[in-house]
Amino acid sequence: MCMSEGRSKINVLNQLHDFCAVNDHVSVKNKDRVTGSFRDYTIASVFQPIFSLSHKNPVGYEALCHAKSAAGFPISSLALFGQAQSESDSVLLDRLCRAVHVQNFSFLSSDSWIFLNVNPLVTVVGKNYGAFFEEMLAHNGVPPSQVVVEILEKNIYDESILRAAVNYYKKLGCLVAIDDFGASHSNFDRIWNIQPDIVKFDRSIILQAEANHLIRKALPNLVSLIQEIGCITLMEGVETEQQALITVDSNVDMVQGYYFGYPKDTLVDPLEQENSLSRLSLKHAAFSEIERVRYRNVINQCAVHFRLALEKIKAGLGAQQVSRSLLTLPNARRIYFVDEKGYQIGKNITVDQSQDHADPRYKPLSQAVDPNWSRRYYFKQAMLNPGEVQVSRPYRSIVGQHHCITLSALVETVNGRLIVCLDLDWS
């Protein structure tokens, strides 16, 4: 540090606390830039834009350290923070970076959020070094409501530390984001306990979705679940157009990554970026239309034949005989009948009776006696809409490894009311 190592930790941090007078740690580079000094390193700010996909413009910027050694060589943030050799060093460096970022951001005159990375351990022990954050924001004219605090939770195993950090910033009036969801210790347990305002998906999520179609199909449901908990969702690390299209398809709220903008010391031109996001939206429309066309073609063709079969069943023709004609349709996998309480009547009807348990690992499920499907969406919808054909969303079949779509309808037969179900292979 620029200060002598012999000073007490209280005096060291009090110097930074009195931010206006910290000339030996924060220096004015020009009228709208400041830099910080820690040991032999100079710390500057860069800001990576965060976009709302619905609004097609930047709503926030993540502040990142751009540090160089005295010889002019760049050093990563991880390596920079590795230079802290004591608790007071850690608090000083953490506070120094935030002070530099906030002052630089205040010069840019933006109404957007500023995302600040904060070590929760520093937040907890920071009480031993005097107040800082609230007064520093006030000094720079940045209201707490404009700040999103990203809790860096790696290697923090004590949930009480995380809760204390979150509660402090929420009470101050900031929003709180949990970083790297889906990696390491950032999981649903932490969301339940911490209840953040924003959940940032780790970059590994989009990489896996790009490589695996099953994960890609499940991603919108994962995003929806986080949103139902009450959190805003943010996908970070989006670097390619394919990843961007998958992200848009997932219905995530906000996005961040090199595809949308690199970290810079200036803000983006909203009009230029709006045009870029509009082009992405058009590409996504074409991207998703392929799946919609496939879905419509298959469902429409099967629904026509399914309705004809229902009329024959209502007229008294044998269900087994009628079912055989349906099984000649492309994608048709099985037909089964369910009573009004959800219990299946008889066995599945398939082209090949061994089809349902071709994989011996699923034999116990395929041979289950009197299964009840009353919890299934297709059963509930059929009961609510008698006589109308219902179509489920694709889901994972319980009797095999494949995904399927179920057509269902409640019909009146000579033997009473019956729900007819047709499963289509959607693998």
TARA-V22288 format. One record per backbone hydrogen bond with DSSP energy under -0.5 kcal/mol. CO is the residue of the C=O (numbers start at 1). NH is the residue of the N-H. If there is no record, write none. Layout:
CO & NH
CO & NH
//
This chain:
4 & 7
8 & 12
9 & 13
10 & 14
11 & 15
12 & 16
13 & 17
14 & 18
17 & 19
18 & 21
19 & 22
21 & 23
22 & 25
22 & 26
25 & 37
27 & 29
27 & 35
30 & 33
33 & 29
33 & 30
35 & 27
36 & 43
38 & 41
40 & 70
41 & 38
42 & 44
42 & 68
43 & 36
44 & 66
46 & 64
47 & 49
47 & 264
48 & 62
50 & 59
50 & 60
51 & 53
51 & 255
52 & 56
52 & 57
57 & 52
59 & 113
60 & 50
61 & 63
61 & 115
62 & 48
64 & 46
65 & 67
66 & 44
67 & 75
68 & 42
69 & 72
73 & 69
75 & 67
76 & 80
77 & 81
78 & 82
80 & 83
81 & 84
86 & 90
87 & 91
88 & 92
89 & 93
90 & 94
91 & 95
92 & 96
93 & 97
94 & 98
95 & 99
96 & 100
97 & 101
98 & 102
99 & 103
100 & 104
101 & 105
102 & 106
103 & 107
104 & 108
105 & 108
105 & 110
106 & 109
113 & 61
114 & 116
114 & 148
115 & 63
116 & 150
118 & 120
118 & 152
119 & 122
119 & 123
120 & 124
121 & 125
122 & 126
124 & 127
125 & 128
126 & 129
127 & 130
132 & 136
133 & 137
134 & 138
135 & 139
136 & 140
137 & 142
138 & 141
141 & 143
143 & 146
144 & 147
146 & 114
147 & 149
147 & 175
148 & 116
148 & 150
149 & 151
149 & 177
150 & 118
150 & 152
151 & 153
151 & 179
152 & 120
153 & 156
155 & 157
157 & 159
158 & 161
158 & 162
159 & 163
160 & 164
161 & 165
162 & 166
163 & 167
164 & 168
165 & 169
166 & 170
167 & 171
168 & 172
169 & 173
169 & 174
170 & 173
175 & 149
176 & 197
176 & 198
177 & 151
177 & 179
178 & 200
180 & 183
181 & 202
183 & 186
185 & 187
186 & 182
187 & 191
188 & 192
189 & 193
190 & 194
191 & 195
197 & 232
198 & 178
198 & 200
199 & 201
199 & 234
200 & 181
201 & 236
202 & 205
202 & 206
203 & 207
204 & 208
205 & 209
206 & 210
207 & 211
208 & 212
212 & 216
213 & 217
214 & 218
215 & 219
216 & 220
218 & 221
218 & 222
219 & 223
220 & 224
221 & 225
222 & 226
223 & 227
224 & 228
225 & 229
226 & 230
226 & 231
227 & 230
232 & 199
233 & 254
234 & 201
234 & 236
235 & 256
237 & 239
238 & 259
238 & 260
240 & 244
241 & 245
242 & 246
243 & 247
244 & 248
245 & 249
246 & 250
247 & 252
248 & 251
253 & 53
253 & 54
254 & 235
255 & 51
256 & 238
257 & 260
257 & 261
264 & 47
268 & 270
269 & 273
270 & 274
271 & 275
272 & 276
273 & 277
274 & 278
275 & 279
276 & 280
277 & 281
278 & 282
279 & 283
280 & 284
281 & 285
282 & 286
283 & 287
284 & 288
285 & 289
286 & 290
287 & 291
288 & 292
289 & 293
290 & 294
291 & 295
292 & 296
293 & 297
294 & 298
295 & 299
296 & 300
297 & 301
298 & 302
299 & 303
300 & 304
301 & 305
302 & 306
303 & 307
304 & 308
305 & 309
306 & 310
307 & 311
308 & 312
309 & 313
310 & 314
311 & 315
312 & 317
313 & 316
318 & 322
319 & 323
320 & 324
321 & 325
322 & 325
322 & 326
323 & 327
325 & 328
326 & 329
329 & 332
331 & 425
334 & 423
335 & 349
336 & 421
337 & 345
338 & 419
339 & 342
342 & 373
343 & 339
344 & 346
345 & 337
348 & 350
349 & 335
351 & 353
352 & 355
354 & 357
355 & 358
358 & 360
359 & 362
360 & 363
362 & 365
362 & 366
363 & 367
365 & 368
371 & 344
373 & 376
376 & 380
377 & 381
378 & 382
379 & 383
380 & 384
381 & 385
385 & 388
390 & 408
395 & 397
395 & 404
397 & 400
402 & 397
403 & 426
404 & 395
405 & 407
405 & 424
406 & 392
407 & 422
408 & 390
409 & 411
409 & 420
410 & 387
411 & 413
411 & 418
413 & 416
416 & 413
418 & 411
418 & 420
419 & 338
420 & 409
421 & 336
422 & 407
423 & 333
423 & 334
424 & 405
//
